[in-house]
Amino acid sequence: MADDQQEDTAVAERLDRIADLIAASLVRDLEREEQFRLLSAVGYSPTRIGELLGIRGNTVSVALTRMRQKAARPKKKATAKPSKK
C-alpha cells in the first residue's frame, strides 16, 4: 500500500509539473500584469507564479494587490469643458 501511495504522489507531482509548463507556455507572450492576473485567476499563488516566471513571489503579490486596488477605485467621470464662443 505504501508503494501505491508513493506512485500516486509521483504521478501527481508529474501532473503538477505538466500543468505548470502548460500555464507558463500559455502566458509567455503576454504583458506581465496579464500573466499575473491569468495565473492568479486559475489558482496559482503569487509565490508559484514567481517561480514559473523567474521572478520574486513578492513582486507578483505587490502587483496583484495594486491591480485589485486600481480596479476597486471609482471611475472618474469625464467632464466636458465649456466651449468658448
One Martini backbone bead per residue (centre of mass of N, CA, C, O) as a GRO file, in nm:
protein
   85
    1MET     BB    1   0.055   0.064  -0.019
    2ALA     BB    2   0.299   0.257  -0.014
    3ASP     BB    3   0.361   0.230  -0.316
    4ASP     BB    4   0.098   0.358  -0.415
    5GLN     BB    5   0.144   0.633  -0.283
    6GLN     BB    6   0.410   0.698  -0.423
    7GLU     BB    7   0.300   0.680  -0.709
    8ASP     BB    8   0.079   0.895  -0.677
    9THR     BB    9   0.273   1.123  -0.604
   10ALA     BB   10   0.443   1.114  -0.862
   11VAL     BB   11   0.211   1.169  -1.057
   12ALA     BB   12   0.119   1.438  -0.935
   13GLU     BB   13   0.389   1.586  -0.981
   14ARG     BB   14   0.390   1.556  -1.290
   15LEU     BB   15   0.120   1.700  -1.340
   16ASP     BB   16   0.203   1.969  -1.216
   17ARG     BB   17   0.435   2.021  -1.413
   18ILE     BB   18   0.265   2.023  -1.668
   19ALA     BB   19   0.079   2.254  -1.584
   20ASP     BB   20   0.305   2.463  -1.554
   21LEU     BB   21   0.407   2.454  -1.847
   22ILE     BB   22   0.143   2.534  -1.979
   23ALA     BB   23   0.098   2.802  -1.832
   24ALA     BB   24   0.364   2.938  -1.916
   25SER     BB   25   0.313   2.913  -2.222
   26LEU     BB   26   0.037   3.075  -2.241
   27VAL     BB   27   0.183   3.356  -2.107
   28ARG     BB   28   0.452   3.435  -2.249
   29ASP     BB   29   0.327   3.685  -2.455
   30LEU     BB   30   0.247   3.850  -2.216
   31GLU     BB   31   0.191   4.068  -2.004
   32ARG     BB   32   0.261   4.072  -1.680
   33GLU     BB   33  -0.019   4.143  -1.560
   34GLU     BB   34  -0.166   3.922  -1.724
   35GLN     BB   35  -0.016   3.685  -1.608
   36PHE     BB   36  -0.096   3.727  -1.317
   37ARG     BB   37  -0.403   3.725  -1.351
   38LEU     BB   38  -0.437   3.444  -1.481
   39LEU     BB   39  -0.284   3.266  -1.275
   40SER     BB   40  -0.454   3.354  -1.035
   41ALA     BB   41  -0.739   3.269  -1.150
   42VAL     BB   42  -0.634   2.948  -1.152
   43GLY     BB   43  -0.464   2.931  -0.848
   44TYR     BB   44  -0.208   3.074  -0.829
   45SER     BB   45   0.040   3.176  -0.648
   46PRO     BB   46   0.267   3.416  -0.617
   47THR     BB   47   0.502   3.223  -0.573
   48ARG     BB   48   0.447   3.037  -0.819
   49ILE     BB   49   0.453   3.253  -1.034
   50GLY     BB   50   0.743   3.335  -0.983
   51GLU     BB   51   0.867   3.060  -1.051
   52LEU     BB   52   0.760   3.043  -1.345
   53LEU     BB   53   0.888   3.350  -1.424
   54GLY     BB   54   1.154   3.432  -1.257
   55ILE     BB   55   1.040   3.568  -0.990
   56ARG     BB   56   0.922   3.725  -0.731
   57GLY     BB   57   0.652   3.680  -0.531
   58ASN     BB   58   0.634   3.972  -0.421
   59THR     BB   59   0.600   4.110  -0.692
   60VAL     BB   60   0.330   3.977  -0.753
   61SER     BB   61   0.174   4.062  -0.502
   62VAL     BB   62   0.194   4.366  -0.545
   63ALA     BB   63   0.066   4.376  -0.826
   64LEU     BB   64  -0.209   4.251  -0.746
   65THR     BB   65  -0.284   4.463  -0.538
   66ARG     BB   66  -0.279   4.706  -0.732
   67MET     BB   67  -0.490   4.596  -0.927
   68ARG     BB   68  -0.723   4.579  -0.721
   69GLN     BB   69  -0.720   4.876  -0.637
   70LYS     BB   70  -0.771   4.993  -0.916
   71ALA     BB   71  -1.046   4.840  -0.963
   72ALA     BB   72  -1.187   4.974  -0.695
   73ARG     BB   73  -1.187   5.234  -0.809
   74PRO     BB   74  -1.342   5.495  -0.896
   75LYS     BB   75  -1.464   5.629  -1.165
   76LYS     BB   76  -1.393   5.883  -1.369
   77LYS     BB   77  -1.553   6.146  -1.491
   78ALA     BB   78  -1.602   6.306  -1.770
   79THR     BB   79  -1.545   6.643  -1.834
   80ALA     BB   80  -1.680   6.902  -1.987
   81LYS     BB   81  -1.584   7.163  -2.159
   82PRO     BB   82  -1.642   7.469  -2.206
   83SER     BB   83  -1.735   7.655  -2.460
   84LYS     BB   84  -1.602   7.894  -2.671
   85LYS     BB   85  -1.752   8.208  -2.816
   0.00000   0.00000   0.00000
